[in-house]
Amino acid sequence: MRQILKQCFAVALMVGTVSVTANAQKGIQPWNQVGNEKSGTSVTQGLLKKPEIFGVFELDTLAIKRVLFSAPMENLQDPSRFSRLPRIQIPLGDGTFQEFAVEHVPTLAPELEARFPLMRNFAGVATDGSGALARFSWGYLGFYGFVFNNGEKGDIRIDPAYANNKTAYIAFAKRNAKMIGNYVEGEIVG
């Protein structure tokens, strides 16, 4: 059964890779904003974090996995690689988005990555020339993202919005979050 699931997942990724490659220069938009700090309690109730300014987004998990899992392995020896990398739009929490070229950055030992194929880490470079860098991860708990040195907007975090939900995410500038020590209020550490 497990082998069949792995084969189905591999086929789905291969099919997705074709469409991602065709759209590599456009930047896939897998996010749909469904609320913000001004939304009623139907959106804000139960949020794991409540920064001063934020956006709540619904994520098309199949679309983002197609992009992320089609990203080639990081190759620092090839400076021309950026034109060939898949691109993806990332929410900045204030209703705007930024496009990043994405590549796979392995952080697990190869045998662990083979054992846990759905746990991957990625690096992104903004395509707008701003110099913003990003780190993304996909794992069994969903998507996590960080955008660094994003000019006036500051560092951005994208985290799951609600417990046990891989389709709803909150994006916010770290400076708009209430910090407790080194952690954002409501963050689970351990």
NUMIRO-469322 format. One record per residue: x, y, z of N, C-alpha, C in turn; residue number from 0; residue in three letters; chain. Coordinates in Angstrom, 2 decimals. Example, Ala and Ser with C-alpha at 12.3 -4.5 7.8 and 13.67 -1.06 7.14 Angstrom:
% NUMIRO-469322
{{13.19, -5.69, 7.80}, {12.30, -4.50, 7.80}, {13.20, -3.30, 7.80}, 0, 'ALA', 'A'}
{{12.85, -2.25, 7.08}, {13.67, -1.06, 7.14}, {12.90, 0.03, 7.87}, 1, 'SER', 'A'}
***
This chain:
% NUMIRO-469322
{{0.82, -1.20, 0.00}, {0.00, 0.00, 0.00}, {0.87, 1.26, 0.00}, 0, 'MET', 'A'}
{{1.90, 1.26, 0.87}, {2.78, 2.42, 0.96}, {3.49, 2.66, -0.37}, 1, 'ARG', 'A'}
{{3.93, 1.56, -1.02}, {4.61, 1.68, -2.31}, {3.67, 2.27, -3.37}, 2, 'GLN', 'A'}
{{2.42, 1.85, -3.37}, {1.43, 2.37, -4.32}, {1.24, 3.87, -4.11}, 3, 'ILE', 'A'}
{{1.14, 4.29, -2.84}, {0.98, 5.72, -2.54}, {2.20, 6.51, -3.02}, 4, 'LEU', 'A'}
{{3.40, 5.97, -2.81}, {4.61, 6.65, -3.27}, {4.60, 6.79, -4.79}, 5, 'LYS', 'A'}
{{4.17, 5.74, -5.49}, {4.13, 5.79, -6.95}, {3.10, 6.81, -7.42}, 6, 'GLN', 'A'}
{{1.93, 6.84, -6.77}, {0.90, 7.82, -7.15}, {1.41, 9.24, -6.92}, 7, 'CYS', 'A'}
{{2.10, 9.46, -5.80}, {2.63, 10.78, -5.50}, {3.68, 11.17, -6.54}, 8, 'PHE', 'A'}
{{4.54, 10.21, -6.92}, {5.57, 10.49, -7.93}, {4.95, 10.87, -9.26}, 9, 'ALA', 'A'}
{{3.89, 10.16, -9.67}, {3.21, 10.48, -10.93}, {2.58, 11.86, -10.85}, 10, 'VAL', 'A'}
{{1.94, 12.17, -9.72}, {1.30, 13.48, -9.56}, {2.35, 14.59, -9.64}, 11, 'ALA', 'A'}
{{3.51, 14.38, -9.05}, {4.57, 15.39, -9.12}, {5.10, 15.54, -10.53}, 12, 'LEU', 'A'}
{{5.23, 14.42, -11.27}, {5.72, 14.51, -12.65}, {4.73, 15.27, -13.51}, 13, 'MET', 'A'}
{{3.44, 15.01, -13.33}, {2.42, 15.73, -14.10}, {2.47, 17.21, -13.73}, 14, 'VAL', 'A'}
{{2.59, 17.49, -12.43}, {2.67, 18.87, -11.98}, {3.91, 19.58, -12.48}, 15, 'GLY', 'A'}
{{5.02, 18.85, -12.62}, {6.26, 19.45, -13.09}, {6.11, 20.00, -14.49}, 16, 'THR', 'A'}
{{5.36, 19.32, -15.34}, {5.15, 19.80, -16.70}, {4.47, 21.16, -16.67}, 17, 'VAL', 'A'}
{{3.41, 21.31, -15.86}, {2.71, 22.59, -15.82}, {3.55, 23.65, -15.13}, 18, 'SER', 'A'}
{{4.35, 23.27, -14.13}, {5.19, 24.24, -13.45}, {6.27, 24.75, -14.39}, 19, 'VAL', 'A'}
{{6.88, 23.85, -15.15}, {7.91, 24.27, -16.09}, {7.34, 25.25, -17.11}, 20, 'THR', 'A'}
{{6.14, 24.97, -17.58}, {5.51, 25.87, -18.55}, {5.25, 27.23, -17.94}, 21, 'ALA', 'A'}
{{5.02, 27.29, -16.62}, {4.70, 28.55, -15.96}, {5.88, 29.11, -15.18}, 22, 'ASN', 'A'}
{{7.08, 28.59, -15.39}, {8.22, 28.98, -14.56}, {8.47, 30.48, -14.57}, 23, 'ALA', 'A'}
{{8.20, 31.15, -15.66}, {8.48, 32.57, -15.73}, {7.33, 33.43, -15.20}, 24, 'GLN', 'A'}
{{6.16, 32.85, -14.96}, {5.02, 33.63, -14.50}, {4.90, 33.68, -12.99}, 25, 'LYS', 'A'}
{{5.29, 32.67, -12.29}, {5.12, 32.63, -10.84}, {3.74, 32.11, -10.48}, 26, 'GLY', 'A'}
{{3.69, 30.94, -9.93}, {2.43, 30.31, -9.54}, {1.85, 31.07, -8.34}, 27, 'ILE', 'A'}
{{0.54, 31.26, -8.33}, {-0.15, 31.94, -7.24}, {-1.07, 30.94, -6.55}, 28, 'GLN', 'A'}
{{-0.57, 30.24, -5.51}, {-1.40, 29.24, -4.83}, {-2.19, 29.78, -3.64}, 29, 'PRO', 'A'}
{{-2.13, 31.09, -3.39}, {-2.73, 31.69, -2.19}, {-3.99, 32.47, -2.53}, 30, 'TRP', 'A'}
{{-4.96, 32.42, -1.63}, {-6.18, 33.21, -1.74}, {-6.44, 33.85, -0.37}, 31, 'ASN', 'A'}
{{-6.39, 35.19, -0.31}, {-6.59, 35.86, 0.98}, {-8.05, 35.74, 1.39}, 32, 'GLN', 'A'}
{{-8.27, 35.28, 2.63}, {-9.62, 35.09, 3.14}, {-9.93, 35.98, 4.34}, 33, 'VAL', 'A'}
{{-8.94, 36.73, 4.81}, {-9.20, 37.62, 5.94}, {-7.95, 38.36, 6.36}, 34, 'GLY', 'A'}
{{-8.14, 39.25, 7.36}, {-7.02, 39.98, 7.94}, {-7.40, 40.39, 9.35}, 35, 'ASN', 'A'}
{{-6.59, 41.28, 9.95}, {-6.82, 41.67, 11.34}, {-8.16, 42.36, 11.54}, 36, 'GLU', 'A'}
{{-8.78, 42.85, 10.46}, {-10.07, 43.54, 10.56}, {-11.25, 42.60, 10.34}, 37, 'LYS', 'A'}
{{-10.96, 41.34, 10.02}, {-12.03, 40.38, 9.76}, {-12.76, 40.03, 11.05}, 38, 'SER', 'A'}
{{-13.96, 39.56, 10.89}, {-14.74, 39.13, 12.05}, {-14.19, 37.86, 12.67}, 39, 'GLY', 'A'}
{{-14.83, 37.44, 13.74}, {-14.34, 36.29, 14.49}, {-14.39, 34.99, 13.72}, 40, 'THR', 'A'}
{{-15.18, 34.92, 12.64}, {-15.21, 33.67, 11.88}, {-13.84, 33.35, 11.29}, 41, 'SER', 'A'}
{{-13.03, 34.37, 11.03}, {-11.68, 34.16, 10.50}, {-10.66, 34.19, 11.62}, 42, 'VAL', 'A'}
{{-10.79, 35.12, 12.57}, {-9.74, 35.33, 13.56}, {-9.85, 34.42, 14.78}, 43, 'THR', 'A'}
{{-11.02, 33.87, 15.05}, {-11.16, 33.00, 16.22}, {-10.36, 31.72, 16.02}, 44, 'GLN', 'A'}
{{-9.57, 31.38, 17.00}, {-8.79, 30.15, 16.94}, {-7.43, 30.29, 16.29}, 45, 'GLY', 'A'}
{{-7.07, 31.51, 15.85}, {-5.75, 31.69, 15.25}, {-4.67, 31.33, 16.27}, 46, 'LEU', 'A'}
{{-3.63, 30.66, 15.81}, {-2.52, 30.31, 16.70}, {-1.70, 31.54, 17.08}, 47, 'LEU', 'A'}
{{-1.68, 32.55, 16.22}, {-0.96, 33.80, 16.46}, {-1.85, 34.96, 16.06}, 48, 'LYS', 'A'}
{{-1.74, 36.09, 16.76}, {-2.53, 37.27, 16.39}, {-1.65, 38.51, 16.42}, 49, 'LYS', 'A'}
{{-0.85, 38.72, 15.38}, {-0.07, 39.95, 15.29}, {-0.99, 41.15, 15.08}, 50, 'PRO', 'A'}
{{-0.43, 42.36, 15.17}, {-1.25, 43.56, 14.97}, {-1.79, 43.64, 13.55}, 51, 'GLU', 'A'}
{{-0.96, 43.34, 12.56}, {-1.36, 43.38, 11.15}, {-1.02, 42.03, 10.54}, 52, 'ILE', 'A'}
{{-1.98, 41.41, 9.88}, {-1.73, 40.10, 9.30}, {-2.74, 39.80, 8.20}, 53, 'PHE', 'A'}
{{-2.45, 38.79, 7.45}, {-3.38, 38.27, 6.46}, {-3.58, 36.79, 6.70}, 54, 'GLY', 'A'}
{{-4.80, 36.33, 6.49}, {-5.09, 34.89, 6.57}, {-5.35, 34.42, 5.15}, 55, 'VAL', 'A'}
{{-4.69, 33.35, 4.76}, {-4.72, 32.88, 3.38}, {-5.10, 31.41, 3.31}, 56, 'PHE', 'A'}
{{-5.86, 31.10, 2.28}, {-6.14, 29.70, 1.96}, {-5.09, 29.28, 0.95}, 57, 'GLU', 'A'}
{{-4.49, 28.12, 1.16}, {-3.41, 27.64, 0.30}, {-3.88, 26.45, -0.53}, 58, 'LEU', 'A'}
{{-3.63, 26.53, -1.82}, {-3.84, 25.39, -2.71}, {-2.62, 24.49, -2.53}, 59, 'ASP', 'A'}
{{-2.74, 23.49, -1.66}, {-1.58, 22.68, -1.29}, {-1.03, 21.87, -2.46}, 60, 'THR', 'A'}
{{-1.89, 21.43, -3.35}, {-1.39, 20.69, -4.52}, {-0.54, 21.59, -5.41}, 61, 'LEU', 'A'}
{{-0.99, 22.82, -5.63}, {-0.25, 23.75, -6.49}, {1.11, 24.09, -5.88}, 62, 'ALA', 'A'}
{{1.14, 24.36, -4.58}, {2.43, 24.74, -3.99}, {3.38, 23.55, -3.94}, 63, 'ILE', 'A'}
{{2.85, 22.35, -3.69}, {3.73, 21.18, -3.69}, {4.27, 20.90, -5.09}, 64, 'LYS', 'A'}
{{3.47, 21.14, -6.11}, {3.98, 20.96, -7.48}, {5.18, 21.86, -7.73}, 65, 'ARG', 'A'}
{{5.08, 23.11, -7.29}, {6.19, 24.05, -7.50}, {7.39, 23.65, -6.64}, 66, 'VAL', 'A'}
{{7.16, 23.49, -5.35}, {8.27, 23.21, -4.45}, {8.99, 21.91, -4.80}, 67, 'LEU', 'A'}
{{8.22, 20.85, -5.04}, {8.84, 19.55, -5.28}, {9.41, 19.42, -6.70}, 68, 'PHE', 'A'}
{{9.15, 20.40, -7.55}, {9.78, 20.41, -8.88}, {11.06, 21.24, -8.87}, 69, 'SER', 'A'}
{{11.32, 21.94, -7.77}, {12.50, 22.80, -7.69}, {13.77, 21.95, -7.74}, 70, 'ALA', 'A'}
{{14.73, 22.36, -8.56}, {15.98, 21.60, -8.64}, {16.82, 21.80, -7.38}, 71, 'PRO', 'A'}
{{17.77, 20.91, -7.20}, {18.71, 20.99, -6.09}, {19.52, 22.28, -6.22}, 72, 'MET', 'A'}
{{19.77, 22.92, -5.10}, {20.59, 24.13, -5.08}, {21.94, 23.84, -5.72}, 73, 'GLU', 'A'}
{{22.38, 24.73, -6.60}, {23.66, 24.58, -7.28}, {24.35, 25.94, -7.30}, 74, 'ASN', 'A'}
{{25.13, 26.20, -6.28}, {25.78, 27.50, -6.14}, {26.85, 27.74, -7.20}, 75, 'LEU', 'A'}
{{27.25, 26.70, -7.92}, {28.28, 26.84, -8.95}, {27.71, 27.38, -10.26}, 76, 'GLN', 'A'}
{{26.38, 27.46, -10.36}, {25.73, 27.88, -11.62}, {24.96, 29.18, -11.40}, 77, 'ASP', 'A'}
{{25.60, 30.34, -11.59}, {24.90, 31.61, -11.37}, {23.77, 31.88, -12.36}, 78, 'PRO', 'A'}
{{23.75, 31.18, -13.48}, {22.69, 31.40, -14.47}, {21.43, 30.60, -14.16}, 79, 'SER', 'A'}
{{21.42, 29.84, -13.07}, {20.31, 28.94, -12.76}, {19.00, 29.67, -12.47}, 80, 'ARG', 'A'}
{{19.06, 30.90, -12.01}, {17.85, 31.59, -11.57}, {16.81, 31.73, -12.68}, 81, 'PHE', 'A'}
{{17.24, 31.87, -13.90}, {16.28, 32.00, -15.00}, {15.51, 30.71, -15.24}, 82, 'SER', 'A'}
{{16.02, 29.59, -14.74}, {15.37, 28.30, -14.97}, {14.59, 27.79, -13.76}, 83, 'ARG', 'A'}
{{14.67, 28.47, -12.64}, {14.01, 27.99, -11.43}, {12.51, 28.25, -11.47}, 84, 'LEU', 'A'}
{{11.72, 27.35, -10.87}, {10.28, 27.61, -10.77}, {10.06, 28.82, -9.86}, 85, 'PRO', 'A'}
{{8.98, 29.52, -10.12}, {8.68, 30.75, -9.37}, {7.34, 30.62, -8.67}, 86, 'ARG', 'A'}
{{7.25, 31.29, -7.53}, {6.03, 31.20, -6.74}, {5.78, 32.53, -6.05}, 87, 'ILE', 'A'}
{{4.52, 32.89, -5.92}, {4.12, 34.10, -5.20}, {3.99, 33.76, -3.71}, 88, 'GLN', 'A'}
{{4.47, 34.64, -2.85}, {4.41, 34.44, -1.41}, {3.70, 35.65, -0.79}, 89, 'ILE', 'A'}
{{2.73, 35.41, 0.12}, {2.01, 36.53, 0.75}, {2.89, 37.23, 1.78}, 90, 'PRO', 'A'}
{{2.74, 38.56, 1.85}, {3.53, 39.35, 2.79}, {2.72, 39.83, 3.99}, 91, 'LEU', 'A'}
{{1.47, 39.43, 4.09}, {0.68, 39.74, 5.27}, {-0.10, 41.03, 5.19}, 92, 'GLY', 'A'}
{{0.26, 41.92, 4.28}, {-0.45, 43.19, 4.16}, {-1.33, 43.22, 2.91}, 93, 'ASP', 'A'}
{{-1.56, 42.05, 2.32}, {-2.37, 41.98, 1.12}, {-1.57, 41.96, -0.17}, 94, 'GLY', 'A'}
{{-0.25, 42.14, -0.06}, {0.60, 42.11, -1.25}, {1.34, 40.77, -1.30}, 95, 'THR', 'A'}
{{1.93, 40.51, -2.47}, {2.66, 39.27, -2.69}, {4.01, 39.60, -3.30}, 96, 'PHE', 'A'}
{{4.96, 38.70, -3.13}, {6.28, 38.86, -3.73}, {6.64, 37.53, -4.40}, 97, 'GLN', 'A'}
{{7.24, 37.64, -5.59}, {7.61, 36.44, -6.34}, {9.03, 36.01, -6.01}, 98, 'GLU', 'A'}
{{9.20, 34.69, -5.85}, {10.51, 34.11, -5.55}, {10.82, 32.98, -6.52}, 99, 'PHE', 'A'}
{{12.09, 32.91, -6.93}, {12.61, 31.75, -7.65}, {13.06, 30.77, -6.57}, 100, 'ALA', 'A'}
{{12.69, 29.50, -6.72}, {12.84, 28.52, -5.64}, {13.74, 27.37, -6.05}, 101, 'VAL', 'A'}
{{14.60, 26.95, -5.10}, {15.39, 25.74, -5.31}, {15.42, 24.91, -4.03}, 102, 'GLU', 'A'}
{{15.60, 23.61, -4.20}, {15.61, 22.65, -3.09}, {16.95, 22.73, -2.38}, 103, 'HIS', 'A'}
{{16.90, 22.91, -1.06}, {18.11, 22.97, -0.25}, {18.02, 21.84, 0.78}, 104, 'VAL', 'A'}
{{18.67, 20.71, 0.51}, {18.55, 19.59, 1.44}, {19.18, 19.91, 2.79}, 105, 'PRO', 'A'}
{{18.46, 19.60, 3.85}, {18.99, 19.77, 5.20}, {19.01, 18.44, 5.94}, 106, 'THR', 'A'}
{{18.36, 17.44, 5.37}, {18.37, 16.10, 5.96}, {19.43, 15.25, 5.28}, 107, 'LEU', 'A'}
{{19.94, 14.28, 5.99}, {20.84, 13.31, 5.37}, {20.08, 12.59, 4.27}, 108, 'ALA', 'A'}
{{20.75, 12.20, 3.18}, {20.04, 11.57, 2.06}, {19.17, 10.38, 2.46}, 109, 'PRO', 'A'}
{{19.63, 9.56, 3.41}, {18.82, 8.41, 3.82}, {17.56, 8.85, 4.56}, 110, 'GLU', 'A'}
{{17.63, 9.95, 5.31}, {16.43, 10.46, 5.98}, {15.49, 11.10, 4.98}, 111, 'LEU', 'A'}
{{16.03, 11.83, 4.00}, {15.19, 12.43, 2.98}, {14.47, 11.34, 2.18}, 112, 'GLU', 'A'}
{{15.13, 10.22, 1.93}, {14.48, 9.11, 1.22}, {13.39, 8.48, 2.09}, 113, 'ALA', 'A'}
{{13.63, 8.44, 3.39}, {12.65, 7.85, 4.31}, {11.44, 8.76, 4.54}, 114, 'ARG', 'A'}
{{11.67, 10.07, 4.48}, {10.61, 11.06, 4.70}, {10.52, 11.98, 3.49}, 115, 'PHE', 'A'}
{{10.00, 11.51, 2.37}, {10.03, 12.28, 1.12}, {9.18, 13.55, 1.14}, 116, 'PRO', 'A'}
{{8.27, 13.67, 2.09}, {7.43, 14.87, 2.13}, {8.02, 15.97, 3.01}, 117, 'LEU', 'A'}
{{9.20, 15.76, 3.56}, {9.86, 16.79, 4.37}, {10.98, 17.39, 3.53}, 118, 'MET', 'A'}
{{10.79, 18.63, 3.10}, {11.77, 19.29, 2.24}, {11.96, 20.74, 2.67}, 119, 'ARG', 'A'}
{{13.15, 21.25, 2.41}, {13.47, 22.66, 2.66}, {13.89, 23.31, 1.36}, 120, 'ASN', 'A'}
{{13.57, 24.61, 1.25}, {13.79, 25.33, 0.01}, {14.33, 26.73, 0.30}, 121, 'PHE', 'A'}
{{15.05, 27.26, -0.67}, {15.53, 28.64, -0.60}, {14.91, 29.40, -1.75}, 122, 'ALA', 'A'}
{{14.62, 30.67, -1.51}, {14.05, 31.50, -2.56}, {14.78, 32.83, -2.66}, 123, 'GLY', 'A'}
{{14.84, 33.35, -3.88}, {15.42, 34.67, -4.14}, {14.35, 35.49, -4.84}, 124, 'VAL', 'A'}
{{14.08, 36.70, -4.33}, {13.07, 37.56, -4.93}, {13.45, 37.86, -6.37}, 125, 'ALA', 'A'}
{{12.46, 37.84, -7.25}, {12.71, 38.10, -8.67}, {12.60, 39.57, -9.02}, 126, 'THR', 'A'}
{{12.24, 40.42, -8.05}, {12.04, 41.84, -8.33}, {13.29, 42.69, -8.11}, 127, 'ASP', 'A'}
{{14.43, 42.05, -7.80}, {15.67, 42.79, -7.59}, {15.80, 43.43, -6.22}, 128, 'GLY', 'A'}
{{14.87, 43.16, -5.31}, {14.90, 43.77, -3.98}, {15.98, 43.18, -3.08}, 129, 'SER', 'A'}
{{16.48, 42.01, -3.44}, {17.47, 41.35, -2.61}, {16.86, 40.51, -1.50}, 130, 'GLY', 'A'}
{{15.54, 40.44, -1.44}, {14.89, 39.63, -0.41}, {15.20, 38.15, -0.63}, 131, 'ALA', 'A'}
{{15.45, 37.47, 0.46}, {15.71, 36.03, 0.44}, {14.62, 35.34, 1.24}, 132, 'LEU', 'A'}
{{14.39, 34.07, 0.95}, {13.35, 33.35, 1.67}, {13.79, 31.92, 1.94}, 133, 'ALA', 'A'}
{{13.21, 31.37, 2.97}, {13.35, 29.95, 3.29}, {11.95, 29.40, 3.47}, 134, 'ARG', 'A'}
{{11.71, 28.26, 2.86}, {10.41, 27.60, 2.95}, {10.64, 26.16, 3.35}, 135, 'PHE', 'A'}
{{9.65, 25.59, 4.00}, {9.71, 24.16, 4.26}, {8.32, 23.58, 4.09}, 136, 'SER', 'A'}
{{8.28, 22.34, 3.64}, {7.04, 21.58, 3.58}, {7.30, 20.30, 4.35}, 137, 'TRP', 'A'}
{{6.37, 19.99, 5.25}, {6.51, 18.78, 6.04}, {5.15, 18.24, 6.40}, 138, 'GLY', 'A'}
{{5.14, 17.35, 7.33}, {3.90, 16.69, 7.71}, {2.93, 17.63, 8.41}, 139, 'TYR', 'A'}
{{3.41, 18.78, 8.88}, {2.53, 19.78, 9.49}, {2.16, 20.89, 8.52}, 140, 'LEU', 'A'}
{{2.63, 20.81, 7.27}, {2.28, 21.80, 6.26}, {3.45, 22.70, 5.87}, 141, 'GLY', 'A'}
{{3.11, 23.93, 5.45}, {4.06, 24.90, 4.91}, {4.50, 25.88, 6.00}, 142, 'PHE', 'A'}
{{5.77, 26.23, 5.97}, {6.30, 27.31, 6.81}, {7.19, 28.16, 5.92}, 143, 'TYR', 'A'}
{{7.14, 29.47, 6.08}, {7.95, 30.33, 5.25}, {8.48, 31.53, 6.02}, 144, 'GLY', 'A'}
{{9.66, 31.98, 5.61}, {10.29, 33.17, 6.17}, {10.85, 33.98, 5.02}, 145, 'PHE', 'A'}
{{10.57, 35.27, 5.00}, {11.14, 36.18, 4.00}, {12.02, 37.16, 4.77}, 146, 'VAL', 'A'}
{{13.28, 37.25, 4.37}, {14.26, 38.06, 5.08}, {14.64, 39.30, 4.28}, 147, 'PHE', 'A'}
{{14.90, 40.40, 5.01}, {15.38, 41.65, 4.42}, {14.44, 42.13, 3.33}, 148, 'ASN', 'A'}
{{13.19, 42.31, 3.70}, {12.16, 42.69, 2.73}, {11.90, 44.19, 2.75}, 149, 'ASN', 'A'}
{{12.95, 44.98, 2.85}, {12.81, 46.43, 2.80}, {11.94, 46.98, 3.90}, 150, 'GLY', 'A'}
{{11.04, 47.89, 3.55}, {10.17, 48.55, 4.52}, {9.24, 47.58, 5.24}, 151, 'GLU', 'A'}
{{8.89, 46.48, 4.61}, {7.95, 45.53, 5.22}, {8.59, 44.69, 6.31}, 152, 'LYS', 'A'}
{{9.90, 44.62, 6.34}, {10.59, 43.84, 7.35}, {10.51, 42.35, 7.07}, 153, 'GLY', 'A'}
{{11.02, 41.57, 8.01}, {11.00, 40.12, 7.88}, {9.57, 39.61, 8.01}, 154, 'ASP', 'A'}
{{9.21, 38.66, 7.15}, {7.84, 38.13, 7.08}, {7.85, 36.67, 7.48}, 155, 'ILE', 'A'}
{{6.81, 36.27, 8.19}, {6.61, 34.85, 8.53}, {5.29, 34.38, 7.93}, 156, 'ARG', 'A'}
{{5.29, 33.14, 7.47}, {4.06, 32.48, 7.00}, {3.99, 31.16, 7.77}, 157, 'ILE', 'A'}
{{2.96, 31.02, 8.58}, {2.80, 29.85, 9.45}, {1.38, 29.31, 9.33}, 158, 'ASP', 'A'}
{{1.16, 28.06, 9.74}, {-0.22, 27.58, 9.80}, {-1.05, 28.50, 10.69}, 159, 'PRO', 'A'}
{{-2.27, 28.79, 10.25}, {-3.13, 29.71, 11.00}, {-3.85, 29.01, 12.15}, 160, 'ALA', 'A'}
{{-4.23, 27.77, 11.93}, {-5.01, 27.03, 12.91}, {-4.36, 25.67, 13.14}, 161, 'TYR', 'A'}
{{-4.59, 25.10, 14.30}, {-4.05, 23.77, 14.60}, {-4.66, 22.73, 13.67}, 162, 'ALA', 'A'}
{{-3.85, 21.78, 13.25}, {-4.29, 20.64, 12.42}, {-4.97, 21.07, 11.12}, 163, 'ASN', 'A'}
{{-4.47, 22.13, 10.49}, {-5.06, 22.61, 9.25}, {-3.92, 22.97, 8.30}, 164, 'ASN', 'A'}
{{-3.81, 22.24, 7.18}, {-2.73, 22.47, 6.22}, {-3.14, 23.39, 5.07}, 165, 'LYS', 'A'}
{{-4.34, 23.96, 5.12}, {-4.77, 24.83, 4.02}, {-4.95, 26.28, 4.43}, 166, 'THR', 'A'}
{{-4.91, 26.60, 5.71}, {-5.08, 27.98, 6.18}, {-3.79, 28.47, 6.82}, 167, 'ALA', 'A'}
{{-3.32, 29.64, 6.37}, {-2.04, 30.17, 6.83}, {-2.17, 31.64, 7.20}, 168, 'TYR', 'A'}
{{-1.31, 32.07, 8.10}, {-1.26, 33.47, 8.50}, {0.11, 34.02, 8.07}, 169, 'ILE', 'A'}
{{0.10, 35.19, 7.45}, {1.33, 35.85, 7.04}, {1.39, 37.19, 7.76}, 170, 'ALA', 'A'}
{{2.56, 37.51, 8.31}, {2.69, 38.75, 9.07}, {4.15, 39.17, 9.14}, 171, 'PHE', 'A'}
{{4.35, 40.48, 9.31}, {5.69, 41.01, 9.53}, {6.07, 40.70, 10.97}, 172, 'ALA', 'A'}
{{7.26, 40.20, 11.16}, {7.70, 39.83, 12.51}, {7.59, 41.02, 13.47}, 173, 'LYS', 'A'}
{{7.82, 42.23, 12.96}, {7.77, 43.41, 13.84}, {6.35, 43.69, 14.34}, 174, 'ARG', 'A'}
{{5.32, 43.13, 13.68}, {3.94, 43.33, 14.11}, {3.45, 42.27, 15.08}, 175, 'ASN', 'A'}
{{4.33, 41.36, 15.44}, {3.95, 40.29, 16.35}, {4.43, 40.62, 17.76}, 176, 'ALA', 'A'}
{{3.66, 40.21, 18.73}, {4.06, 40.39, 20.11}, {5.08, 39.30, 20.44}, 177, 'LYS', 'A'}
{{6.26, 39.74, 20.83}, {7.34, 38.78, 21.11}, {7.41, 38.50, 22.61}, 178, 'MET', 'A'}
{{7.67, 37.24, 22.92}, {7.93, 36.83, 24.30}, {9.31, 36.19, 24.26}, 179, 'ILE', 'A'}
{{10.32, 36.91, 24.71}, {11.70, 36.43, 24.56}, {12.04, 36.40, 23.08}, 180, 'GLY', 'A'}
{{12.47, 35.25, 22.59}, {12.81, 35.09, 21.18}, {11.67, 34.53, 20.36}, 181, 'ASN', 'A'}
{{10.49, 34.37, 20.95}, {9.40, 33.69, 20.27}, {8.18, 34.59, 20.11}, 182, 'TYR', 'A'}
{{7.41, 34.32, 19.06}, {6.16, 35.03, 18.83}, {5.12, 34.47, 19.80}, 183, 'VAL', 'A'}
{{4.31, 35.36, 20.37}, {3.26, 34.91, 21.28}, {2.40, 33.84, 20.59}, 184, 'GLU', 'A'}
{{2.15, 32.75, 21.29}, {1.33, 31.67, 20.75}, {2.13, 30.61, 20.02}, 185, 'GLY', 'A'}
{{3.43, 30.85, 19.84}, {4.26, 29.90, 19.12}, {4.54, 28.69, 20.00}, 186, 'GLU', 'A'}
{{4.43, 27.52, 19.40}, {4.72, 26.29, 20.13}, {6.20, 26.00, 19.98}, 187, 'ILE', 'A'}
{{6.88, 25.88, 21.08}, {8.32, 25.66, 21.07}, {8.60, 24.35, 21.78}, 188, 'VAL', 'A'}
{{9.47, 23.55, 21.22}, {9.80, 22.33, 21.94}, {10.07, 21.25, 21.06}, 189, 'GLY', 'A'}
***
